[in-house]
Amino acid sequence: MSTRTDAPTRREQILREAARLFAERGFHGVGVDEIGAAVGISGPGLYRHFAGKDAMLAELLVGISGRLYDGGRKRVAEAAGDPERLLGSLIDGHIDFALDDRSLITLHDRELDRLRDSDRKLVRQLQRQYVELWVGAVRELYPPVPEAEVRGAVHAVFGLLNSTPHLGSHGSGLPGRTATETLLRRLAHGAFASLDGH
């Protein structure tokens, strides 16, 4: 959702507000009428865009997994075989996601099990493919490191970057967006650099 620079469509507005409300109050704590009110339409008007809350949740979680993977593949192509450039680009892209779409991280952690089996399997498949992009870049940079250790490092960095929902809101004494981005980038690069001592 943060990858678009033009004005969001009504459907995207609905999804953004649904994600925010689901993350704040839980999937079952939010009614269709509340989502509609947040975007200025009646609750029943939402059914012109979505079959219901379940469809919104599926589109949110499948959608972000697909966007991360597609964005990662684009970064692979742009890096033109340079693993250091690729890893830096993957880190930057994931930081943008982690800062701009924090509610989707919360939703994934809390609500993934609510998806239909087919949607949940698709999310998991897209996530595995996304992980493989990172593992490939890290293995090229640090060839002596065993694959299991590389995978562990990738997942640890995801845990670090995906911790943004727990950082609190701006104004709570935490650094602003630019400072947080810089900090996360430094920590992620530092985590991977520690593999060099293997």
Helices and strands as residue ranges (DSSP letters): H 10-25, G 27-29, H 32-39, G 43-48, H 53-79, H 83-100, H 102-111, G 112-114, H 117-141, H 147-161, G 164-166, H 177-193, G 194-197
